[in-house]
Amino acid sequence: MHKKDLSLLVLILVVGTVVALINPRFLLVGNLSNTLNQVGLFGIFSIAEAFVIIIGGIELSVGSVIALLGVLFIDLIVNHDVNWVLAFAIIIAAGLVIGLVHGTLVTRMKIQPFVVTLCGLLIYRGAARYYTEDSTAGFGFGASFPTLEWLTAGRTNVLGFPLPHSVVALVVVAAIAWVVLHRSVFGRYLYAVGKNEEAARYSGIRANRVMISAYIICGGLTAFSAILIAMYTRSISPAVHGSFYELYAIAAAVLGGCSLRGGEGSIVGVVLGTVLLQVLQNLVNLLGIPSSLNFAVMGTVILIGVLADQYISQRGRHGAAKGRV
């Protein structure tokens, strides 16, 4: 575990202890299970965001993609009687295509990632609202998919604790992502491109292909999140569903040590960042603080993370300069 990750873990334990002392309800089994469920749901698309941030990009359309693909998934299985396995595959494929389009626009057309994904944010949100005629999409009375519901939104009793399956999904995704990022040649390519794209090209790395792959991975994982969240909420109002989720993802990634300049970050850190955000949100709820302040918390967290990154980076450069002297 990196020093950053260890520091974040200590911070989580401190914040959790403070929350428990302020309000003992934090330690109730039901509250812990619900908090873990939120960690699972938010952690997967935060990992998706991390892949793009590591290559020096940004993905601002996460929330809109979750809204659009969530609406499409519910429509397929409820209104068109598509087998849920096939619907699952279709939605994942749609996410991969979205990632491919974003990656291609960034690399081949040389459009800034901020512009590409900001346009995506508007396009996908608008498409979801148009597709549903701005009405709520959900499960009709009596509509039931027991196997799918158990797999995506169910909980398994482990030593008396109801463990949400979303956390199990997060553990699996995080383990695979950890191997890809930290134990594979492709992972080294991702970090190299994020650190210095030109240097990566000169060293023989196909930077465009690596960057497109990162966006494709992000799209696929976001689509997976869209399905889990759709099954958890069971209804989607496309005007607000997934709103500001990209901020949660960016905040979790930044807290987890991902530099917005690219080339840094770890999967363990992103997961811990997600845990910290959800503990803070739980604190806001338990203290009865207006939920509108959630956004203020997210903004403050991102700002602190960026300032810390800047400070560490400047100290590193200053130390390197001293060493050369």
Secondary structure by P-SEA (a helix, b strand, c coil): ccaaaaaaaaaaaaaaaaaaaaccccccaaaaaaaaaaaaaaaaaaaaaaaaaaacccccaaaaaaaaaaaaaaaaaccccccaaaaaaaaaaaaaaaaaaaaaaaccccccaaaaaaaaaaaaaaaaaaaacccccccccccccaaaaaacccccccccccccaaaaaaaaaaaaaaaaccccaaaaaaaaaaacaaaaaaaccaaaaaaaaaaaaaaaaaaaaaaaaaaaaccccccccccaaaaaaaaaaaaaccccccccccaaaaaaaaaaaaaaaaaaaaacccccaaaaaaaaaaaaaaaaaaaaaaaaaaaaaaaac
